[in-house]
Amino acid sequence: MLDLPPELWREIASFIEKKEMTPLLGVNQLLRGCALDRIYEQTSIDLGELGQSDYLQDIGHLGYPSYAIRIRKLSISTTRNVLKTSTKAHSRRNLKASARTSLDALSKFHDILRGRKLSKSEIAQRLFLSFVRLKEIELFCVDEEEQEDFQAQMPLLLSSFQAYSSTLTSIGFSVAPLSFLSTLLPALPTVPTLERLSFRLMDYRVGSRIIEFDQILKHTIAPFISRHRETLSFLQVISNSFSKEYDLLPLFENLGYIPHLKTLEIPFVLTRLSTSQSFSKLLKRHSETLEDLILFIPFNTSRLSSTEGSFATISTPLPRLKDLAIYSIMNTLHMANHASTDLMDYISKYSSQLSKFAVYMKLFAWDDWKAFAGMNWNRLTSLSLRLSVATPTVFDAFSSNFPSLKSLSLIVSAYQESFGADGSKNKFCDEMSSRSYPTGSLTHLDIHHKNHEHHHPHLELRSSDMSCVGAVVKAFPSVISVNERHRTNFLQDLATSDSHRHRGGSRFVSR
């Protein structure tokens, strides 16, 4: 327990009332997270960032009355900045020291509060047990050298899971190399209240690692999932690799029935028929419970042949499906003809029952767009779409073909110019300004601008100009707010997004 004098307590409360809660980087932020019961559900602490702070020298000056630390989410990790490091050389230099600091922070933090050294078991018992409402734990381990540090602190990690095995509802792992899971998962206790389980398989190597990857899927990850199958409703198993080398076939073949599974987020490798067929069986087992399906399509979709897997092989009816998202680095233009057709057929199969839909591809072909807009979208309330080219005709379809649409989120690369009979050039916003759609259900417009990758004489990028967005908003009288965002890297869009419903970094503009 952490005790605070009344004057400091009042200062902390004032911070919270002003809604100045930010990611926990220092003592003031930490204490804000410990203060009031009514906000603990939004509170988290990242011990990686905690370990990077200098406040450990000063925390000993605090007083100690009796208010419980109430932390909902605990992240044991390196810092977010290190995780985003682009070069392996820089990453390797920093990760090991960062991991040590992250884990040592547990010891230093409690040592200073108590004024004496404690054994690892005492640290685990007293520090972790002070997080009296912990519901979520995330573990990041992203380097082979860092793995040694985590393994050295394995008793501490196991104690954190053991201490909250009766209260945890969410566990997340982001790990590389994957062999770390072989050590950790079998030693973890069964968590009887676990509802959400996430694996981000961040092993950067292929080749000799493929066999190891398959074995870990079959003998480590699948059994851990099966241990918690009675309570799980959310399962995420994704990889930083979109290549066929990281195929989840061993997982599909060894994963049994999860009776309450509602959300599944998973890569769908189309290049192997056996994988498609096995995945289809997995979907069939959960056809009566699945409501939310998020699929990641690999790079090499363009090399599909008619004898390999496709969306046609996973045509199992999912009568409860309400939310579908499809992510791909590929363009539909570059997909094999049958694969593109299968994709449109797959979307059409569920369009009439969906309330939320997202499809992100680098280029959505115009022929595909016409087929897409012509589907039955009567129940759709939220649509997220990547448009390489935004045209007035596209927004005409949004007005007429999506009668229940309330929220529209677009990633736009460019706005198309057209030419009049006299040869004069009409900009997108000029053409949109003449449109006024009937008042409908659309109230929120979210536009992400992204630089166009391909040069085209009739494309004009207006990533810093709100006039195009303004013209769109004016054409939709029911829209009351718009978020206009800027993005520069489509790969980063996918890499940093937990799902199609969680995005950040916007500028809010109201009418």
Secondary structure, DSSP 8 states (H G I E B T S, - for coil): -B---HHHHHHHHHHHHTT---S--SHHHHHHHHH-GGGGGG-EEEHHHHHH-SGGGTGGGS----B----SEEEE---HHHHT---HHHHHHHHHHHHHHHHHHHHHHHHHHHTS---HHHHIIIIIHT-TT--EEEEEEESHHHHHHHHHTHHHHHHHHHHTTTT--EEEEEEESTHHHHHHGGGS---TT--EEEEEE-----TTHHHHHHHHIIIIIHHHHHHTTTT--EEEEEES--STTS--HHHHHH----TT--EEEEE--TT-HHHHHHHHHHHHHTTTT--EEEEEE-GGGGG--TTS--GGGG----TT--EEEEEESS-STTS-HHHHHHHHHHHHHHGGG-SEEEEE-S---HHHHHHHHTS--TT--EEEEEESSB-HHHHHHHHHS-TT--EEEEEES-EE-EE-TTS-EE-HHHHHTT------S--EEEEEEE--SS--TTEE--TT-THHHHHHHHH-TT--EEEEEEES-HHHHHHT-SSTT-----EEEE-
